């Protein structure tokens, strides 16, 4: 008997339907899976056989052929366990084939017939709705994630018998529905606040400019000066995620398998802080079947790289293309996958190996050559892609002991939102949301400066040896500073401040 069951697979950020075709025929008992299955799908044969038997059903004593169509695309993962088992039971007439119409199944089976969570359920459910599926059967642990998609029935299932009995009308399982707006409002709160930072007025000003224009930042300062503390509070002053943006971020986390039962919607901007021992594949994504890396997990949020010179050179150089394009494309022999990577890079480093070069209290033990070698670990092309370089000095005790609280994140965010609103009106429907993403043509249109400002940039080029890309960064930052002051034109003072934020373009020693 022949039966067809619909499931889903994910490549990159896109899902596509996979038709699990089950055929049982006379012959020696055999269980064959075709359609370019990988090792994890081939191994499912033993899991499915045991799950069916341990659930109280008879496994067919005949020739069983499973085809995963389309057969020219590689299938991987354990999510095909449930649809294959359902197909086999339907072929044995334990489930009526008509009951499988307009249904989509995904889930991993345990040997006892229980159904475990799998990755990528959210994008798969969106695709199911797009192709007209009316009901989705997902593991109970994935149900809240799937319920983020409105207009489709989400049936949470715990065991294989639950699926069979529900389809045959012997058991009632209530479809899961959630108040998405309530979840969004409840989870869109941060635990940290900018008012917890003592001192560092210049650094806070620079981070506010960065947030207002979506600019990348590099902080240079001795250990304990508050660089990590500043970076962790960066998301709290960025504009709130819209619901569509929250879904986009949640999709990435779903594919990577980082969502849990309680965390069904990423309503706050992600903050990712990988250790400096990370590989290039861990940072940009990779694997035989590509999976998102840290830069995609930081999409629409902040990627914080602490101790920047300690990262491997090939890892840092891999950042250059995503910083420019906002996407990362990973190509393998059999598949090409693209992931979003519109993140803000916030990096931190010590000025020298011992960390105390230029510090007012501690004495630096490094030679000038050691300092140059340490700073040169950050390549010129990467520095050019970082808009603001700011020095973060150690904080004096009086500033630390001051009981007066600084500005809250909410107050800073209000100014950031006003600047972002100006940018949205300026760029319209061009797909550019902030000044940092301006194209060359937009820089010419919106970053015109007067003769005095031209002279300032000319002097900076002569003294600092700035590249054309660095000059564009200065113009973008100047445009953001002007927006924060609600000025239509860029003034020389705005350009002068933007030039000050290029400290690593000149030697610190």
CORBEL-V396390 format. One record per residue. N is the residue number from 1. SS is DSSP state (~ for helix, > for strand, _ for the rest). PHI is phi in whole degrees, 0 to 359 (999 if undefined). Layout:
BEGIN
N:SS:PHI  N:SS:PHI
END
This chain:
BEGIN
1:_:999  2:>:249  3:>:222  4:>:239  5:>:235  6:>:264  7:>:226  8:>:221  9:>:226  10:>:237  11:>:236  12:_:64  13:_:261  14:>:256  15:>:259  16:>:216  17:>:291  18:>:241  19:>:266  20:>:273  21:>:262  22:>:244  23:>:231  24:>:248  25:>:217  26:_:294  27:_:149  28:_:296  29:_:303  30:>:206  31:>:233  32:>:245  33:>:241  34:>:234  35:_:106  36:_:56  37:>:281  38:_:271  39:~:299  40:~:294  41:~:284  42:~:297  43:_:294  44:~:295  45:~:304  46:~:289  47:~:296  48:~:294  49:~:300  50:~:293  51:~:297  52:~:295  53:~:295  54:~:285  55:_:268  56:_:94  57:_:250  58:_:268  59:_:280  60:_:299  61:_:265  62:_:210  63:>:278  64:>:250  65:>:243  66:>:248  67:>:245  68:>:257  69:>:256  70:_:287  71:_:279  72:_:264  73:_:244  74:_:292  75:>:252  76:_:216  77:_:102  78:_:261  79:_:292  80:~:275  81:~:304  82:~:296  83:~:298  84:~:294  85:~:297  86:~:297  87:~:297  88:~:295  89:~:293  90:~:290  91:~:294  92:_:272  93:_:66  94:_:275  95:_:230  96:_:288  97:~:299  98:~:298  99:~:288  100:~:269  101:_:294  102:_:59  103:>:241  104:>:230  105:>:236  106:_:206  107:_:160  108:>:260  109:>:260  110:_:272  111:_:295  112:_:270  113:_:94  114:>:286  115:>:249  116:>:258  117:_:292  118:_:226  119:_:271  120:_:79  121:~:292  122:~:297  123:~:298  124:~:295  125:~:291  126:~:300  127:~:293  128:~:300  129:~:296  130:~:298  131:_:267  132:_:95  133:_:291  134:_:258  135:>:227  136:>:240  137:>:255  138:>:230  139:>:303  140:~:304  141:~:292  142:~:264  143:~:297  144:~:296  145:~:297  146:~:293  147:_:290  148:_:293  149:_:268  150:_:277  151:_:84  152:_:215  153:>:280  154:>:252  155:>:258  156:>:281  157:>:236  158:_:261  159:>:224  160:~:297  161:~:300  162:~:302  163:~:296  164:~:298  165:~:292  166:~:293  167:~:295  168:_:269  169:_:78  170:_:266  171:_:217  172:_:255  173:_:239  174:_:290  175:_:300  176:_:277  177:_:229  178:_:235  179:_:275  180:~:297  181:~:298  182:~:294  183:~:296  184:~:297  185:~:291  186:~:291  187:~:267  188:_:270  189:_:229  190:_:253  191:_:274  192:_:258  193:_:212  194:~:296  195:~:289  196:~:278  197:_:270  198:_:264  199:_:68  200:_:54  201:~:297  202:~:294  203:~:294  204:~:294  205:~:298  206:~:296  207:~:292  208:~:295  209:~:297  210:~:300  211:~:294  212:~:293  213:~:245  214:_:70  215:_:272  216:_:279  217:>:228  218:>:235  219:>:256  220:>:241  221:_:184  222:_:289  223:_:300  224:_:82  225:_:276  226:_:105  227:~:296  228:~:294  229:~:297  230:~:296  231:~:297  232:~:295  233:_:266  234:~:300  235:~:299  236:~:289  237:~:252  238:_:280  239:_:304  240:_:298  241:_:293  242:_:283  243:~:298  244:~:297  245:~:293  246:~:299  247:~:296  248:~:299  249:~:293  250:~:298  251:~:302  252:~:298  253:~:293  254:~:295  255:~:295  256:~:282  257:_:80  258:_:259  259:_:269  260:_:244  261:_:298  262:_:277  263:_:259  264:_:265  265:_:217  266:_:274  267:_:268  268:_:247  269:_:294  270:_:293  271:>:233  272:>:245  273:_:226  274:_:290  275:_:288  276:_:290  277:_:274  278:_:298  279:_:274  280:~:295  281:~:293  282:~:293  283:~:278  284:~:264  285:>:105  286:>:165  287:_:106  288:_:300  289:_:255  290:_:304  291:>:236  292:>:293  293:_:260  294:~:296  295:~:291  296:~:280  297:~:293  298:_:267  299:_:306  300:_:65  301:_:224  302:>:239  303:>:255  304:>:255  305:>:249  306:_:275  307:_:55  308:~:307  309:~:294  310:~:280  311:_:289  312:_:297  313:~:299  314:~:295  315:~:291  316:~:293  317:~:292  318:_:293  319:~:284  320:~:299  321:~:292  322:~:299  323:~:299  324:~:279  325:~:266  326:_:78  327:>:219  328:>:229  329:>:248  330:>:248  331:>:248  332:_:240  333:_:300  334:_:251  335:_:204  336:>:235  337:>:232  338:>:243  339:>:232  340:>:288  341:_:208  342:_:271  343:_:243  344:>:264  345:>:272  346:>:241  347:>:241  348:>:221  349:>:206  350:_:278  351:_:286  352:_:203  353:_:302  354:_:280  355:_:97  356:_:245  357:_:295  358:_:83  359:_:285  360:_:283  361:_:254  362:_:269  363:_:266  364:_:283  365:_:256  366:_:267  367:_:278  368:~:305  369:~:293  370:~:297  371:~:295  372:~:298  373:~:298  374:~:295  375:~:290  376:_:285  377:_:296  378:_:267  379:_:291  380:~:302  381:~:302  382:~:288  383:~:299  384:~:299  385:_:273  386:_:257  387:_:287  388:>:236  389:>:250  390:>:234  391:>:269  392:_:242  393:_:287  394:_:294  395:_:267  396:_:289  397:~:300  398:~:298  399:~:292  400:~:292  401:~:272  402:_:296  403:_:280  404:_:289  405:_:278  406:_:279  407:_:294  408:_:282  409:~:300  410:~:298  411:~:293  412:~:293  413:~:299  414:~:299  415:~:291  416:~:299  417:~:298  418:~:297  419:~:295  420:~:294  421:~:299  422:~:299  423:~:292  424:~:297  425:~:294  426:~:294  427:~:273  428:_:60  429:_:262  430:_:280  431:_:85  432:_:263  433:_:255  434:_:209  435:~:298  436:~:298  437:~:262  438:_:298  439:_:275  440:~:302  441:~:296  442:~:291  443:~:299  444:~:295  445:~:284  446:~:247  447:_:239  448:_:289  449:_:229  450:_:275  451:~:296  452:~:297  453:~:293  454:~:302  455:~:294  456:~:298  457:~:292  458:~:299  459:~:297  460:~:295  461:~:296  462:~:293  463:~:277  464:~:258  465:_:66  466:_:292  467:_:275  468:~:298  469:~:294  470:~:295  471:~:296  472:~:299  473:~:297  474:~:299  475:~:296  476:~:295  477:~:294  478:~:300  479:~:297  480:~:293  481:~:298  482:~:296  483:~:297  484:~:295  485:_:263  486:_:58  487:_:261  488:_:289  489:_:252  490:_:281  491:_:259  492:~:305  493:~:297  494:~:293  495:~:294  496:~:299  497:~:293  498:~:296  499:~:294  500:~:298  501:_:272  502:>:236  503:~:297  504:~:278  505:~:285  506:_:247  507:_:290  508:_:275  509:_:246
END
